[in-house]
């Protein structure tokens, strides 16, 4: 299940919620700490798994303003 990160404007905390995509799209979420619905969704990183054949070799990751960018090997690209 995906994790969504929010900033609660009422209690000034960062909260992480595990929600299905349907739950995320269907209703406005409430802060688990204070119950407020004044949540702003944050942009957060994510993790994905690939097969061992498509892993990026060491040294091919670069950083662009704190975000990692990876070169996808040609053998792993879809036609």
Buried (B, 14 or more C-beta within 10 A) or exposed (E): EEEBBBBBEEEEBEBEBEBEEEBBEEEEBBBEEEEEEBBEEEEEEEEEEEEEEEEBEEEEEEEEEEEEEEEEBEEEEEE
